[in-house]
Amino acid sequence: MRFLVVLACWVALCQGQTDNDLTDRVTCNLKSEDGFCNGLSYTNYTATPNWRNGTEDREIETELSSYVILYSSGCSNALVHLLCAYYKPPCFLPNVRLAPCRELCLYVRSTCEPTIAEYNAASTWPDHLNCDQFPPSTEGPCFPGFADLDMYQNRLELPLIRGAPRPATVEKADRFWAPEEVTTSPTTPTPCPDGSCPPVEPCPNGLRPGNMSGDYQEYQLAGVSRCGARCDQNMYTGVDDTVPAIVLVFSILGILATLFVIATFLIDRDRFQYPERPIVYLAVCYLIIALVFLVGSSSKLAGSSLACSPRTDPSGSFAFQHLPQSNFELLTAQSGGCVAVFVFLYFAVMASLVWWNVLTFTWFLAATLKWAEEAIGKFWILYHFLAWGIPAVQTIIAMAVQLVDGDQLSGICFIGNSSNIGLAVFVFVPLVVYLSVGMAFLTIGLISLFHIHRQLAKDQTKSRRLSRLILRVGVFSSLYCIPNIILLLVYMFELAMKHQWQQAILCEAGPDLVGCSGINLDSPKNGYPALVIKYIVWLVVACCISVWVISWKTVMAWKKLIWDLIPFLNQNTKNSQTDIKKVSSSSRI
């Protein structure tokens, strides 16, 4: 019976091959308090993926549990050390995971392989634990880092494993397993060529939030867990209020421009029929965007940024990540304010994109399909349902995945400031889709207008009016599309460079950390202008929306409003004109 159990166990372990090459991205995670490796004090942080390319802790634990019978046999005092170094390897900043030493593998294999063969002569040492792939301790850093046989015999003790009986006797090898074929060089690259990895924490003290409760444990910087961006200094250029000051100025200009459009609509509603009515709702969306930026930049300049944790934390203030927090007991006024800023900003940004599509679609209906104003306006409920409903759903989904984070540069809260996944899925892709669809409708509509213009060439009056309309549509569309295209390019640059920027920030805070030798510490400073451009082009659209209403009709509408609001000026003017006439008549006499 024992033979069948061991045979079945080992067949399961030997199935499949794995690629042990270093991956591009390795994440350091806090070692779990439960599981197969809990009794072994060998590291505080473990790397994912492991050397079997496993990333899910549950699957890793399931595979480790298959070794319980071998553990109970007591075949080696270092068995657990080998398995944990392979399945839950020690992790060092920023992307370094230590492999088991080849000596450790050979030591365990020396006594455990005969145990396997004792029950089944056909069974051999599993391929994925082939000792050739691991570096010798003399050629690079590895776990446990020593090569002497007596150290393996005396310094490594078999730990207890929950749910498994401790073997009555534990074997200690008197030699390393060394057949003739073990002569190849290690296939795993060594992370530290000089052969020494300093025993440091993955995250430098200056970037580690002091509050490690709740969702603070999910903070990451360059893939390193429990690391964040500090708010008491600009991580790109040091202490600098340039960006919030620029954002504040453009926010005020955007507020004034959008209020002008909305006020013009309110005093002359009949003028804004479909298809140009969506411009008013575009102005409403950008008014909200400008107001949110005004609040965020003002809080940043005032020294209490809504995008950052309270300064009462002894470790400093850090840009929020992973909001809204799942534990409402940890909710603070600043984290709640950050979430509120995100809701208004993200909803308004997505709604503005949908209203842009509604605007170009109604232009398409009018120019290409020759729909009348009444026919287009008949579906106004549908336009509002789509333009407000779709962004609401997007906002709810973004809140559900808890990817809201703070931007310590501008003082606002959005999504994708610290996570490339959030930036790509919830910002970049929607912007590409909405902008592309809107530009497609716009292009078809403009082609139709040019075709109509050629047909009206003989009618100079109508042709001139249509030319002015085409010019207005072209200028307005360009002022909307060009900034958003620039924004797309900035997002592409940010997606490509963000991880490198974050790595540079980590290495600047801890220059002695493993893996920092080839990092360009100036890369965040080089990317700083692109981020400034991002905020400018975001708010330029708000400033340019008023271009549509700049016309003689607007001047007359405001002039009429002023005369209606101040009637005594009109009366005084009439009296003055009467007096002038009287003086003129008397002079003639």
C-alpha positions in Angstrom: 0.0 0.0 0.0 2.8 2.4 0.9 4.4 1.6 -2.4 1.3 2.6 -4.4 0.8 5.8 -2.5 4.4 6.9 -3.0 4.3 5.9 -6.6 1.2 7.9 -7.3 2.6 10.9 -5.5 5.8 10.9 -7.4 4.2 10.4 -10.8 2.1 13.5 -10.2 5.2 15.4 -9.2 7.2 14.4 -12.3 4.5 15.4 -14.8 5.2 18.4 -17.1 8.2 20.4 -17.9 8.9 24.0 -16.9 10.9 26.8 -18.1 13.3 28.0 -15.4 14.6 31.1 -17.2 14.3 34.4 -15.5 11.1 36.3 -16.4 11.0 40.0 -17.3 8.9 40.9 -14.3 9.2 39.4 -10.8 7.1 40.6 -8.0 8.1 40.5 -4.3 5.3 39.6 -2.0 5.1 39.2 1.7 5.6 35.6 2.7 2.3 34.0 3.7 1.9 33.0 7.3 0.2 29.7 6.4 1.2 26.9 4.1 4.0 24.4 3.5 6.9 26.8 4.1 5.5 28.5 7.1 7.7 26.6 9.5 10.9 27.7 7.6 12.4 31.1 8.5 14.3 31.7 5.3 12.9 34.9 3.9 10.3 37.7 4.6 9.4 38.0 0.9 8.8 35.4 -1.8 8.9 35.9 -5.6 6.2 35.3 -8.1 6.3 33.7 -10.5 8.4 30.9 -8.9 10.9 28.7 -10.6 8.1 26.5 -11.9 6.4 29.7 -13.4 3.6 29.4 -10.9 1.8 32.6 -9.8 -1.2 31.4 -7.9 -0.5 30.7 -4.2 -3.3 28.1 -4.0 -1.9 26.1 -6.9 1.6 26.3 -5.5 0.4 25.0 -2.1 -1.5 22.2 -3.8 1.7 21.1 -5.6 3.8 21.4 -2.4 1.2 19.2 -0.6 2.1 16.4 -2.9 5.5 16.2 -1.2 4.1 15.5 2.2 4.6 11.7 1.9 8.2 12.2 0.9 8.6 14.6 3.8 7.2 12.0 6.2 9.8 9.5 5.0 12.5 11.7 6.5 14.7 11.2 3.4 16.6 14.5 4.0 16.9 17.2 6.6 17.1 19.8 3.8 14.1 18.6 1.7 11.8 21.5 2.8 14.6 24.1 2.2 14.9 22.9 -1.4 11.2 22.8 -2.1 10.5 26.2 -0.6 13.5 27.8 -2.4 12.1 26.4 -5.7 8.3 26.9 -5.2 8.5 30.0 -3.0 11.9 31.5 -3.7 13.4 34.4 -1.7 12.9 37.8 -3.4 15.1 40.9 -3.5 14.5 44.3 -5.1 13.7 45.1 -7.8 13.3 41.9 -9.8 15.6 39.4 -8.3 14.6 36.0 -7.1 17.2 33.6 -5.6 17.4 30.1 -6.9 18.3 27.0 -4.7 22.0 26.4 -4.7 23.1 23.4 -6.7 24.8 22.0 -3.6 21.4 22.0 -1.8 19.8 20.2 -4.6 22.6 17.6 -4.8 22.5 17.1 -1.1 18.8 16.4 -1.0 18.9 14.2 -4.1 21.7 12.1 -2.5 19.4 10.6 0.1 15.9 11.2 -1.4 16.4 9.6 -4.8 17.1 6.2 -3.3 14.0 6.5 -1.3 12.0 7.0 -4.4 13.7 4.1 -6.2 13.1 1.8 -3.1 9.4 1.7 -3.9 9.6 1.9 -7.7 12.7 1.2 -9.7 11.3 3.0 -12.7 10.9 6.3 -10.8 13.7 8.9 -11.0 14.4 12.4 -9.7 11.9 14.8 -11.3 13.1 16.7 -14.3 11.9 20.1 -13.0 14.2 19.7 -10.0 17.2 18.8 -12.2 20.2 20.1 -10.2 22.1 21.2 -13.3 19.9 24.3 -13.7 20.8 25.8 -10.3 23.9 27.9 -9.8 26.7 26.6 -7.5 27.2 28.8 -4.4 30.7 29.7 -5.7 29.4 31.3 -8.9 26.6 33.5 -7.7 24.0 34.2 -5.0 21.7 31.3 -4.2 19.9 29.8 -1.3 21.2 28.9 1.4 24.5 30.2 0.1 27.1 27.8 1.4 28.9 24.8 -0.1 30.3 22.9 2.8 28.7 19.5 3.5 28.9 19.9 7.3 26.9 23.1 7.1 24.1 21.3 5.3 24.3 18.5 7.9 24.4 20.7 11.0 22.8 24.1 10.1 19.6 22.9 8.3 16.9 21.3 10.4 13.8 19.7 9.1 10.9 22.1 10.1 7.4 21.0 11.1 4.7 21.1 8.5 1.1 21.6 9.4 -1.0 18.5 8.8 2.0 16.2 8.4 3.6 13.9 11.0 7.2 14.6 11.7 9.4 11.6 10.7 10.9 9.6 13.5 14.3 9.6 11.9 15.7 12.2 9.5 18.6 11.3 7.2 21.6 13.5 6.6 23.6 12.9 3.5 27.3 12.1 3.9 28.1 13.3 0.3 26.7 15.3 -2.5 25.0 13.4 -5.3 27.7 13.6 -8.0 27.3 11.4 -11.1 29.6 11.9 -14.0 27.1 13.8 -16.1 26.8 16.7 -13.7 29.5 18.8 -15.4 27.4 21.5 -17.2 27.3 25.1 -16.2 24.2 26.5 -14.6 21.5 27.5 -17.0 19.9 30.0 -14.7 21.5 33.5 -15.0 22.9 34.8 -11.7 21.4 38.1 -10.7 24.5 39.4 -8.9 27.7 38.9 -11.0 29.9 39.8 -8.1 28.5 36.9 -6.1 27.1 38.9 -3.2 23.5 39.9 -2.6 23.0 42.3 0.4 20.4 41.1 2.9 18.1 44.0 2.5 14.3 44.5 2.4 12.8 44.7 -1.1 11.4 48.1 -0.4 13.6 50.9 0.9 12.5 52.4 4.2 11.9 55.8 2.6 9.2 54.3 0.3 7.5 52.0 2.7 4.3 53.3 4.2 4.2 53.0 8.0 0.6 51.9 8.0 0.6 48.3 6.8 -3.0 47.5 7.7 -5.8 46.8 5.3 -5.4 47.8 1.7 -2.0 49.5 2.4 -0.6 46.0 2.1 -1.6 46.1 -1.6 0.7 49.1 -2.4 3.2 48.4 -5.2 6.0 50.3 -6.9 7.7 48.7 -9.9 6.2 45.4 -8.9 7.6 45.5 -5.3 4.9 45.0 -2.7 4.2 47.4 0.1 6.0 50.3 -1.7 4.6 53.6 -2.6 5.3 57.1 -4.1 5.9 59.7 -1.5 3.9 63.0 -1.6 6.3 65.2 0.3 8.5 65.4 -2.7 8.0 65.3 -6.5 9.3 61.9 -7.5 10.2 63.3 -10.9 12.0 66.5 -10.1 12.0 66.8 -6.3 9.9 69.3 -4.4 8.2 71.3 -7.1 4.8 73.1 -7.4 5.1 73.8 -11.1 2.6 71.2 -12.2 -0.2 72.1 -9.8 0.3 75.8 -10.6 0.0 75.1 -14.3 -3.1 72.9 -13.7 -4.6 75.7 -11.6 -4.2 78.3 -14.3 -5.6 76.2 -17.0 -8.4 75.0 -14.8 -9.5 78.6 -14.2 -9.4 79.3 -17.9 -11.4 76.2 -18.6 -14.0 77.1 -16.1 -14.5 80.5 -17.6 -14.7 79.2 -21.1 -17.2 76.4 -20.3 -19.3 78.7 -18.2 -19.4 81.2 -21.1 -20.7 78.4 -23.4 -23.4 77.3 -20.9 -24.5 80.8 -20.2 -24.8 81.6 -23.9 -27.0 78.5 -24.2 -29.2 79.6 -21.3 -29.8 83.0 -22.7 -30.5 81.8 -26.3 -31.8 78.2 -26.0 -33.5 78.2 -29.4 -30.2 78.7 -31.1 -28.8 75.4 -29.8 -30.9 72.8 -31.5 -29.6 69.4 -32.6 -27.1 68.6 -34.0 -25.1 71.2 -32.1 -26.9 70.8 -28.8 -24.3 68.1 -27.6 -21.7 70.9 -27.5 -23.5 72.3 -24.5 -23.2 69.0 -22.7 -19.6 68.8 -23.7 -19.1 72.1 -22.0 -20.9 70.7 -18.9 -18.5 67.7 -18.8 -15.4 69.9 -19.2 -16.7 72.3 -16.6 -16.8 69.4 -14.1 -13.3 68.3 -15.2 -11.9 71.8 -14.8 -13.5 72.2 -11.4 -12.1 68.8 -10.2 -8.6 69.9 -11.4 -9.1 73.2 -9.6 -9.9 71.4 -6.3 -7.0 68.9 -6.8 -4.3 71.4 -7.7 -5.5 73.8 -4.9 -5.2 71.1 -2.3 -1.8 70.2 -3.6 -0.6 73.8 -3.4 -2.2 74.2 0.1 -0.1 71.2 1.3 -2.9 68.8 2.0 -3.3 66.9 -1.3 -6.5 64.9 -1.7 -4.4 62.3 -3.6 -2.2 61.5 -0.6 -2.5 59.8 2.7 -2.6 62.0 5.9 0.7 63.5 7.0 0.2 62.1 10.5 1.8 58.9 9.4 5.4 58.9 10.9 6.7 57.4 7.6 5.4 60.3 5.6 2.5 60.9 3.2 2.0 58.5 0.2 0.0 58.7 -2.9 -3.2 56.6 -2.5 -3.4 53.2 -4.3 -6.1 50.6 -4.5 -9.1 52.8 -3.6 -11.9 52.5 -2.5 -10.7 50.5 0.4 -12.5 47.3 1.1 -12.3 47.9 4.8 -14.5 50.9 5.5 -13.0 51.2 9.0 -9.8 52.5 7.3 -11.8 55.2 5.4 -10.5 58.7 6.1 -11.6 62.1 5.0 -8.7 62.3 2.5 -9.2 58.8 1.1 -12.9 59.5 0.8 -12.2 62.8 -0.9 -9.8 61.0 -3.3 -12.5 58.6 -4.3 -15.0 61.4 -4.7 -12.6 63.3 -7.0 -12.1 60.2 -9.1 -15.9 59.6 -9.5 -16.5 63.1 -10.7 -13.4 63.2 -12.9 -13.6 59.8 -14.5 -17.4 60.1 -15.1 -17.0 63.5 -16.7 -14.1 62.4 -18.9 -15.9 59.3 -20.2 -19.2 61.3 -20.6 -17.4 64.0 -22.6 -16.1 61.3 -25.0 -19.6 59.8 -25.4 -21.1 63.3 -26.0 -18.4 63.8 -28.6 -19.6 60.7 -30.4 -23.2 61.9 -30.1 -22.2 65.2 -31.6 -20.4 63.7 -34.6 -23.2 61.2 -35.1 -25.9 63.9 -35.2 -23.7 65.8 -37.6 -23.5 62.7 -39.7 -27.3 62.3 -39.7 -27.7 66.0 -40.8 -25.0 66.1 -43.4 -25.0 62.6 -44.9 -28.5 61.3 -44.3 -30.1 64.7 -44.6 -32.1 64.4 -41.4 -33.9 67.6 -40.2 -33.4 69.1 -36.8 -36.7 67.8 -35.6 -36.0 64.2 -36.6 -32.6 64.3 -34.9 -33.9 65.9 -31.8 -36.7 63.3 -31.5 -34.1 60.8 -30.0 -32.8 63.1 -27.3 -33.7 60.7 -24.5 -31.6 58.0 -26.2 -28.7 60.4 -26.5 -28.8 61.2 -22.7 -29.3 57.6 -21.8 -26.1 56.6 -23.6 -24.0 59.6 -22.8 -24.7 59.5 -19.0 -25.4 55.7 -18.6 -22.3 54.2 -20.3 -19.8 56.4 -18.2 -21.8 55.5 -15.1 -21.3 51.8 -15.7 -17.6 52.4 -16.5 -17.1 54.3 -13.2 -18.8 51.6 -11.2 -16.6 48.9 -12.7 -13.5 51.0 -12.1 -14.6 51.4 -8.4 -15.2 47.7 -8.1 -11.7 46.6 -9.2 -10.2 49.0 -6.7 -7.7 50.6 -9.0 -8.3 54.2 -8.1 -5.0 55.9 -7.1 -3.6 59.3 -6.4 -1.4 61.4 -8.6 1.1 63.1 -6.3 2.2 65.4 -9.2 -1.1 67.2 -9.8 -3.1 66.4 -6.6 -6.0 64.6 -8.4 -7.2 61.1 -8.1 -7.7 59.0 -11.2 -7.0 55.5 -12.4 -3.7 54.3 -13.8 -1.3 56.7 -12.0 0.5 53.7 -10.4 -0.9 50.7 -12.4 -0.3 50.2 -16.1 -3.3 47.8 -16.2 -5.6 50.4 -14.9 -4.3 53.0 -17.3 -4.5 50.7 -20.3 -7.9 49.1 -19.7 -9.9 52.0 -18.2 -8.3 55.0 -19.8 -6.2 54.3 -22.9 -8.5 51.8 -24.6 -11.8 53.8 -24.1 -10.1 56.9 -25.4 -8.9 55.1 -28.5 -12.4 53.6 -29.2 -14.4 56.7 -28.5 -12.1 59.0 -30.4 -11.9 56.7 -33.4 -15.6 56.2 -33.7 -16.2 60.0 -33.4 -13.6 60.8 -36.0 -15.1 58.3 -38.4 -18.5 59.9 -38.2 -16.9 63.4 -38.4 -14.9 62.4 -41.6 -18.0 61.0 -43.3 -20.0 64.1 -42.4 -17.3 66.5 -43.6 -17.0 64.6 -46.9 -20.8 65.0 -47.3 -20.6 68.7 -46.6 -17.9 69.2 -49.2 -20.0 67.3 -51.7 -23.0 69.5 -51.0 -20.7 72.6 -51.3 -19.7 71.6 -54.8 -23.4 71.2 -55.8 -24.2 74.7 -54.5 -21.3 76.4 -56.3 -23.7 78.4 -58.5 -25.6 79.8 -55.5 -23.0 82.1 -54.0 -25.1 83.0 -50.8 -25.7 79.4 -49.8 -22.2 78.3 -50.8 -20.7 81.1 -48.6 -22.9 80.0 -45.6 -21.9 76.4 -46.1 -18.2 77.3 -46.3 -18.5 79.1 -43.0 -20.2 76.1 -41.5 -17.5 73.7 -42.8 -14.8 76.0 -41.4 -16.5 76.2 -38.0 -16.9 72.4 -37.8 -13.3 71.9 -39.0 -11.8 74.3 -36.5 -13.9 73.0 -33.6 -13.2 69.4 -34.4 -9.4 70.1 -34.7 -9.3 71.8 -31.4 -11.0 68.7 -29.8 -9.2 65.9 -31.7 -5.6 67.2 -31.8 -5.2 67.6 -28.0 -6.8 64.1 -27.5 -4.5 62.6 -30.0 -1.5 64.1 -28.2 -3.0 62.7 -25.0 -3.1 59.3 -26.5 0.6 59.6 -27.5 1.5 60.7 -24.0 -0.4 57.7 -22.5 1.5 55.4 -24.9 4.8 56.9 -23.7 3.7 56.6 -20.1 2.7 52.9 -20.5 6.1 52.1 -22.0 8.2 54.0 -19.4 6.3 53.9 -16.2 7.9 50.7 -14.8 11.4 52.1 -15.6 10.5 55.4 -13.8 9.3 53.5 -10.8 12.5 51.3 -10.8 14.6 54.4 -10.9 12.7 55.9 -7.9 13.3 52.7 -5.9 17.0 52.6 -6.7 17.4 56.3 -5.9 15.9 55.6 -2.5 18.1 52.5 -2.0 21.2 52.7 -4.3 22.7 49.6 -2.7 19.7 47.4 -3.6 20.2 44.4 -5.8 19.5 45.0 -9.5 20.1 48.8 -9.5 23.5 48.7 -11.2 22.0 49.3 -14.7 19.1 51.6 -13.8 19.1 55.1 -15.3 18.2 57.3 -12.3 17.4 60.3 -14.5 14.7 58.6 -16.5 11.8 60.1 -14.3 13.2 63.6 -15.0 13.3 62.9 -18.7 9.7 61.9 -18.6 8.6 64.9 -16.6 7.8 67.2 -19.6 5.5 64.5 -21.1 3.4 64.5 -17.9 3.2 68.3 -17.9 1.9 68.1 -21.5 -0.7 65.6 -20.4 -2.4 68.0 -18.0 -2.2 70.9 -20.4 -3.8 69.1 -23.3 -6.4 67.7 -21.0 -7.6 71.2 -20.0 -6.9 72.9 -23.4 -10.1 71.3 -24.7 -12.1 72.9 -22.0 -10.6 76.3 -23.0 -11.3 75.7 -26.7 -15.0 74.7 -26.5 -16.0 78.3 -26.4 -14.7 78.7 -30.0 -18.0 77.3 -31.3 -20.1 80.1 -29.8 -17.8 83.0 -30.7 -19.9 84.7 -33.4 -21.9 87.8 -34.1 -25.1 86.0 -32.8 -23.4 85.5 -29.4 -22.5 89.2 -29.2 -26.1 90.2 -30.0 -27.5 87.7 -27.5 -25.3 89.0 -24.7 -26.0 92.6 -25.7 -29.8 91.9 -25.5 -29.3 90.3 -22.1 -27.4 93.3 -20.8 -30.1 95.7 -22.0 -32.8 93.6 -20.4 -31.0 93.2 -17.1 -30.2 97.0 -16.8 -33.3 98.7 -18.3 -32.4 102.1 -16.7 -29.4 102.3 -19.0 -31.7 102.0 -21.9 -34.0 104.7 -20.5 -31.0 107.0 -19.8 -29.7 106.5 -23.3 -33.1 107.5 -24.7 -33.3 110.6 -22.4 -29.8 111.6 -23.5 -30.8 111.2 -27.1 -33.9 113.4 -26.5 -31.8 116.1 -24.8 -29.3 116.1 -27.7 -32.2 116.5 -30.2 -33.6 119.4 -28.1 -30.2 121.1 -27.9 -29.7 120.6 -31.6 -33.2 122.2 -32.3 -32.6 125.2 -30.1 -29.2 125.8 -31.7 -30.9 125.9 -35.1 -33.3 128.5 -33.8 
